[in-house]
């Protein structure tokens, strides 16, 4: 009898242990993703998203080989995006991530067509209150930090001209806010710096990304090359031309070890894990937005959603000190980039804050001295100007 009781107790304990570890068991949840470039990219925008999705899936014990379905190299053409969505729905996915701005209308239409599937769109502004949301982050905060690195290096090399290869200019708030954030970071260190922007007119165009970086160096004498484009070509050009640069989306030091300073990067897994967990916790797709608590996710440095990549040995002295001081001001809520307060950073990395108007490059006052920061809706939707010291060139 004692042996039977002992056996029963052991069985109960085993069942309890299994119950406790149940969350680690694999589910049949399936994730779909639509990429603008190749899932095999080793740097840049699509690479950063793919890495974020796969990292999040592993954290949630989802099998990236069996539960992730991808359609890549999909241009911003509505019919092609809809076709990609149809393909993923045919695979039985529970949610679909679309990572490019131009997917916005197709995602909106598909959310109505497929109410049992969750749609989550990056960098856009459309959503509904059930199964369709959008997500982006305060990239301008990370841009500012990378601008500090660029500004300190510009002083060190004695060159006030900074180039910027941009997907777009003031046509999109996403690009305008990033350029402005970077420029303000540069100017906090080097008030004499000028930022020259060449506009690709496309999110990705490797040939022109290279050509435009070369033009900024050859025609405008830029000693630092920054970028908002998908490949590492501008950083590779910077290395070839023996100047320096700040990348975007992923750490580009491996691509240009003698030139790259740091990059404004995304920790996309922070969002993807949150969204996937919410989706798995939903009783049905139409409860997703309610579960997320918002139809528009917008994280920043505070949420560890954006940051800068590890500083390379190419950075000027005290770059780390200055960046960490500014990071603390932003995370603690004591200051933000587009407010009516200006930071001044010296070569020793010391940071001072004083009230000063935010002014565009046409002399218009955007925020009066001491005023509150530009509203999020402007930063993400209607910012259509460059700040003082930024010039778009042909």
C-alpha positions as CSV (number, residue, x, y, z in Angstrom):
1,X,0.0,0.0,0.0
2,X,2.8,2.4,0.9
3,X,4.4,1.7,-2.5
4,X,1.1,2.5,-4.3
5,X,0.7,5.7,-2.3
6,X,4.2,6.7,-3.1
7,X,3.6,6.0,-6.8
8,X,0.5,8.0,-6.8
9,X,2.3,11.0,-5.1
10,X,5.1,10.8,-7.7
11,X,2.5,10.8,-10.5
12,X,0.8,13.8,-9.1
13,X,4.1,15.7,-8.7
14,X,5.0,14.8,-12.3
15,X,1.7,16.1,-13.6
16,X,2.1,19.3,-11.6
17,X,5.6,19.7,-13.1
18,X,4.2,19.2,-16.6
19,X,1.5,21.8,-15.9
20,X,4.1,24.3,-14.7
21,X,6.1,23.9,-17.8
22,X,3.2,23.9,-20.2
23,X,3.9,27.4,-21.5
24,X,7.2,26.2,-22.9
25,X,5.3,23.7,-25.2
26,X,5.0,24.6,-28.9
27,X,1.8,25.9,-30.1
28,X,0.3,25.8,-33.6
29,X,0.5,29.6,-33.9
30,X,1.7,30.7,-37.4
31,X,3.4,33.9,-38.3
32,X,3.5,35.5,-41.7
33,X,5.8,38.3,-42.9
34,X,6.1,40.4,-46.1
35,X,9.5,41.8,-46.8
36,X,10.5,44.5,-49.2
37,X,14.0,43.0,-49.7
38,X,15.4,39.5,-49.3
39,X,15.1,37.5,-46.1
40,X,18.8,36.6,-46.7
41,X,20.1,40.2,-46.4
42,X,23.0,40.5,-44.0
43,X,22.5,44.2,-43.1
44,X,19.9,47.0,-43.3
45,X,16.2,47.3,-43.0
46,X,14.8,43.9,-44.0
47,X,17.6,42.2,-42.1
48,X,16.8,44.1,-38.9
49,X,13.1,43.1,-39.2
50,X,13.8,39.5,-40.0
51,X,16.2,39.3,-37.1
52,X,13.6,40.9,-34.8
53,X,10.9,38.4,-35.9
54,X,13.0,35.3,-35.5
55,X,14.5,36.5,-32.2
56,X,11.0,37.1,-30.8
57,X,9.7,33.7,-32.0
58,X,12.6,31.9,-30.3
59,X,11.8,33.8,-27.1
60,X,8.2,32.6,-27.3
61,X,9.3,29.0,-28.1
62,X,8.0,29.2,-31.7
63,X,9.7,27.2,-34.4
64,X,11.0,29.6,-37.0
65,X,11.4,26.7,-39.5
66,X,7.8,25.4,-39.2
67,X,5.8,28.4,-37.9
68,X,7.2,31.3,-39.9
69,X,6.1,31.9,-43.5
70,X,7.7,34.7,-45.5
71,X,7.1,36.3,-48.9
72,X,10.1,38.6,-49.6
73,X,11.2,41.0,-52.3
74,X,7.7,42.4,-52.5
75,X,7.7,46.0,-54.0
76,X,5.3,48.7,-52.8
77,X,2.7,47.7,-55.3
78,X,-0.8,47.1,-53.9
79,X,-1.7,44.1,-56.1
80,X,1.6,42.4,-55.4
81,X,1.2,43.0,-51.7
82,X,-2.4,41.6,-51.8
83,X,-1.1,38.5,-53.7
84,X,1.6,38.0,-51.0
85,X,-1.1,38.3,-48.3
86,X,-3.3,35.7,-50.1
87,X,-0.3,33.3,-50.2
88,X,0.3,33.7,-46.5
89,X,-3.4,33.2,-45.6
90,X,-3.3,30.1,-47.7
91,X,-0.6,28.8,-45.4
92,X,-2.9,29.2,-42.5
93,X,-1.0,32.0,-40.7
94,X,-2.6,33.7,-37.6
95,X,-1.0,37.1,-38.1
96,X,0.9,38.9,-40.8
97,X,3.6,41.6,-40.4
98,X,4.1,44.0,-43.4
99,X,7.3,45.9,-42.9
100,X,7.2,48.6,-45.6
101,X,5.3,51.9,-45.6
102,X,3.8,51.3,-49.1
103,X,2.0,48.2,-48.0
104,X,-0.4,50.3,-46.0
105,X,-3.5,50.2,-48.3
106,X,-3.2,46.5,-49.1
107,X,-2.9,45.7,-45.4
108,X,-6.0,47.8,-44.6
109,X,-8.0,46.1,-47.4
110,X,-6.9,42.6,-46.4
111,X,-7.8,43.2,-42.7
112,X,-11.4,43.5,-43.8
113,X,-11.2,40.7,-46.3
114,X,-9.7,38.3,-43.7
115,X,-11.2,39.2,-40.3
116,X,-9.8,36.0,-38.7
117,X,-6.2,37.1,-39.4
118,X,-4.3,39.8,-37.5
119,X,-2.5,42.4,-39.6
120,X,0.3,44.5,-38.2
121,X,1.9,47.2,-40.4
122,X,5.3,48.9,-39.8
123,X,5.9,52.7,-40.3
124,X,2.3,53.5,-41.3
125,X,-0.6,55.3,-39.8
126,X,-3.7,53.3,-40.6
127,X,-5.5,50.8,-38.3
128,X,-8.9,49.6,-37.1
129,X,-10.1,48.8,-33.6
130,X,-10.1,45.0,-34.1
131,X,-7.5,43.1,-36.2
132,X,-5.3,45.8,-37.8
133,X,-2.7,48.0,-36.1
134,X,0.5,49.9,-36.9
135,X,3.9,50.1,-35.2
136,X,6.9,52.4,-35.3
137,X,9.2,54.0,-32.9
138,X,11.1,57.1,-31.9
139,X,13.9,56.6,-34.3
140,X,14.7,60.3,-34.1
141,X,16.0,59.7,-30.6
142,X,18.5,57.2,-31.8
143,X,19.3,59.5,-34.7
144,X,20.2,62.2,-32.3
145,X,22.6,60.0,-30.4
146,X,24.3,58.9,-33.7
147,X,24.5,62.6,-34.6
148,X,26.5,63.2,-31.4
149,X,29.1,60.6,-32.6
150,X,29.2,62.3,-36.1
151,X,29.5,65.8,-34.5
152,X,32.4,64.8,-32.3
153,X,34.2,63.1,-35.2
154,X,33.6,66.2,-37.4
155,X,35.5,68.3,-34.9
156,X,38.2,65.8,-34.6
157,X,38.9,65.7,-38.4
158,X,38.2,69.4,-38.8
159,X,35.4,69.0,-41.4
160,X,32.0,70.7,-40.9
161,X,30.4,69.1,-43.9
162,X,28.2,66.1,-43.2
163,X,26.4,64.1,-45.9
164,X,23.2,62.2,-45.7
165,X,21.9,59.6,-48.2
166,X,18.1,59.7,-47.7
167,X,15.4,57.5,-49.0
168,X,13.2,60.6,-49.1
169,X,13.3,64.1,-47.8
170,X,10.4,66.2,-46.5
171,X,7.9,64.0,-48.5
172,X,7.7,61.7,-45.5
173,X,7.7,62.5,-41.8
174,X,9.7,59.4,-41.2
175,X,12.6,60.6,-43.2
176,X,12.3,64.3,-42.2
177,X,12.2,63.5,-38.5
178,X,15.2,61.2,-38.8
179,X,17.3,63.7,-40.7
180,X,16.3,66.5,-38.3
181,X,17.1,64.4,-35.2
182,X,20.5,63.5,-36.6
183,X,21.3,67.1,-37.6
184,X,20.4,68.4,-34.1
185,X,22.7,65.9,-32.6
186,X,25.5,66.9,-34.8
187,X,24.9,70.6,-34.1
188,X,24.8,70.1,-30.4
189,X,28.5,69.3,-30.7
190,X,29.5,71.3,-33.7
191,X,27.2,74.3,-34.3
192,X,29.1,75.1,-37.5
193,X,28.2,71.8,-39.1
194,X,26.1,71.7,-42.2
195,X,24.1,68.6,-43.2
196,X,23.7,68.0,-47.0
197,X,20.9,65.6,-48.0
198,X,20.6,63.7,-51.3
199,X,17.2,62.2,-51.8
200,X,17.0,58.7,-53.5
201,X,13.3,58.8,-54.0
202,X,13.2,55.2,-53.0
203,X,13.5,53.2,-49.8
204,X,16.3,51.1,-51.4
205,X,18.4,51.6,-54.4
206,X,21.9,50.1,-53.9
207,X,23.4,51.6,-57.1
208,X,22.3,55.1,-56.2
209,X,23.1,54.7,-52.5
210,X,26.7,54.2,-53.6
211,X,26.6,57.0,-56.2
212,X,25.0,59.5,-53.9
213,X,27.5,58.9,-51.1
214,X,30.3,59.4,-53.6
215,X,28.7,62.6,-54.8
216,X,28.4,64.0,-51.3
217,X,32.1,63.3,-50.7
218,X,33.4,64.5,-54.0
219,X,31.1,67.4,-54.7
220,X,30.4,68.7,-51.2
221,X,33.5,67.6,-49.3
222,X,31.6,65.7,-46.7
223,X,33.8,64.0,-44.1
224,X,30.9,62.1,-42.5
225,X,28.3,60.1,-44.4
226,X,25.0,59.2,-42.7
227,X,22.0,57.4,-44.2
228,X,18.4,56.4,-44.3
229,X,18.5,53.7,-46.9
230,X,18.6,49.9,-46.8
231,X,22.1,48.8,-47.7
232,X,25.5,49.5,-46.2
233,X,26.7,51.0,-49.5
234,X,27.1,54.6,-48.1
235,X,29.4,53.2,-45.3
236,X,31.4,51.1,-47.7
237,X,31.9,54.2,-49.9
238,X,32.9,56.2,-46.8
239,X,35.6,53.6,-46.1
240,X,36.8,53.6,-49.7
241,X,37.1,57.4,-49.6
242,X,38.8,57.4,-46.2
243,X,36.0,59.4,-44.4
244,X,33.6,58.3,-41.7
245,X,30.0,57.4,-41.4
246,X,26.9,56.5,-39.4
247,X,24.7,53.7,-40.6
248,X,21.1,52.7,-40.1
249,X,18.9,49.7,-39.1
250,X,21.8,47.4,-38.1
251,X,25.4,47.7,-37.0
252,X,27.4,48.4,-40.1
253,X,30.8,48.3,-38.5
254,X,31.5,44.8,-40.0
255,X,30.7,46.3,-43.5
256,X,33.1,49.3,-43.1
257,X,35.3,48.6,-40.1
258,X,37.7,51.6,-40.8
259,X,34.9,54.1,-41.3
260,X,31.8,53.3,-39.4
261,X,31.2,55.1,-36.1
262,X,27.8,53.8,-35.0
263,X,24.3,53.3,-36.4
264,X,20.8,54.2,-35.3
265,X,19.3,50.7,-34.8
266,X,16.0,49.0,-34.0
267,X,15.4,46.3,-31.5
268,X,12.4,45.1,-33.5
269,X,12.1,42.0,-31.3
270,X,10.8,44.2,-28.5
271,X,7.6,44.9,-30.5
272,X,7.4,41.6,-32.2
273,X,7.4,39.6,-29.0
274,X,4.8,41.9,-27.5
275,X,2.6,41.6,-30.6
276,X,2.9,37.9,-31.0
277,X,2.2,37.2,-27.3
278,X,-0.9,39.5,-27.5
279,X,-2.0,37.6,-30.6
280,X,-1.6,34.2,-29.0
281,X,-3.5,35.4,-25.9
282,X,-6.4,36.6,-27.9
283,X,-9.6,34.5,-28.0
284,X,-10.1,35.7,-31.6
285,X,-8.4,38.0,-34.1
286,X,-10.9,40.8,-33.6
287,X,-9.6,41.2,-30.0
288,X,-6.0,41.9,-31.0
289,X,-6.1,45.8,-30.9
290,X,-7.9,45.6,-27.6
291,X,-5.3,43.2,-26.2
292,X,-2.5,45.4,-27.3
293,X,-4.1,48.4,-25.6
294,X,-3.4,50.6,-28.6
295,X,-3.8,50.6,-32.4
296,X,-0.5,52.4,-32.8
297,X,2.6,51.1,-31.0
298,X,5.3,53.9,-30.6
299,X,8.3,53.0,-28.4
300,X,11.6,54.7,-28.0
301,X,14.9,54.6,-26.0
302,X,12.9,54.2,-22.8
303,X,11.4,50.9,-24.1
304,X,14.7,49.8,-25.6
305,X,13.0,49.7,-28.9
306,X,15.6,52.0,-30.6
307,X,19.2,52.6,-29.8
308,X,22.6,53.0,-31.3
309,X,24.9,50.1,-32.2
310,X,28.1,49.6,-30.2
311,X,30.5,52.5,-30.7
312,X,33.5,51.5,-32.9
313,X,37.1,52.4,-32.3
314,X,36.7,55.1,-35.0
315,X,34.7,57.3,-32.6
316,X,36.2,60.4,-31.1
317,X,37.2,60.5,-27.5
318,X,34.3,60.9,-25.0
319,X,31.6,59.9,-27.5
320,X,30.3,57.3,-25.1
321,X,30.2,59.7,-22.2
322,X,28.2,62.3,-24.2
323,X,25.8,59.7,-25.6
324,X,25.1,58.1,-22.2
325,X,24.4,61.5,-20.7
326,X,21.9,62.4,-23.4
327,X,20.3,59.0,-23.3
328,X,19.7,59.5,-19.6
329,X,18.0,62.8,-20.2
330,X,15.7,61.3,-22.7
331,X,14.9,58.1,-20.8
332,X,14.2,60.0,-17.6
333,X,11.8,62.3,-19.5
334,X,13.9,65.4,-18.7
335,X,14.4,66.4,-22.3
336,X,13.4,65.4,-25.9
337,X,14.9,66.1,-29.3
338,X,12.2,68.4,-30.8
339,X,11.6,70.5,-27.7
340,X,12.3,74.2,-27.1
341,X,15.5,73.4,-25.3
342,X,18.9,72.9,-26.8
343,X,21.8,70.7,-25.7
344,X,25.4,71.9,-25.9
345,X,28.0,69.1,-25.8
346,X,31.8,69.9,-25.5
347,X,34.7,67.8,-26.6
348,X,35.0,66.3,-23.1
349,X,31.5,64.9,-23.4
350,X,29.9,67.3,-20.9
351,X,26.3,68.2,-21.7
352,X,24.4,71.4,-20.8
353,X,20.8,72.2,-21.5
354,X,19.3,75.7,-22.2
355,X,16.0,77.0,-23.6
356,X,16.3,77.8,-27.3
357,X,13.8,77.9,-30.1
358,X,13.6,75.1,-32.6
359,X,13.9,76.7,-36.0
360,X,13.5,75.3,-39.5
361,X,15.9,76.0,-42.4
362,X,13.7,78.8,-43.7
363,X,13.8,80.7,-40.4
364,X,10.3,79.7,-39.1
365,X,10.0,79.1,-35.4
366,X,8.7,75.5,-34.9
367,X,8.8,75.5,-31.1
368,X,9.4,78.6,-29.0
369,X,12.2,78.7,-26.5
370,X,11.1,76.7,-23.5
371,X,8.2,75.2,-25.3
372,X,7.0,71.6,-25.2
373,X,8.2,69.1,-27.8
374,X,6.6,68.7,-31.2
375,X,3.6,66.4,-30.9
376,X,4.0,62.8,-31.8
377,X,1.4,63.1,-34.6
378,X,3.6,65.7,-36.3
379,X,6.8,63.6,-35.9
380,X,5.1,60.5,-37.4
381,X,2.7,62.2,-39.9
382,X,3.1,65.8,-40.9
383,X,6.7,66.9,-40.3
384,X,7.5,68.3,-43.7
385,X,10.4,70.6,-43.0
386,X,14.2,70.5,-42.3
387,X,15.7,72.2,-39.3
388,X,18.3,75.0,-39.5
389,X,21.6,73.8,-41.0
390,X,20.1,71.1,-43.3
391,X,20.1,71.5,-47.1
392,X,18.8,69.2,-49.7
393,X,21.0,69.0,-52.7
394,X,20.8,67.6,-56.2
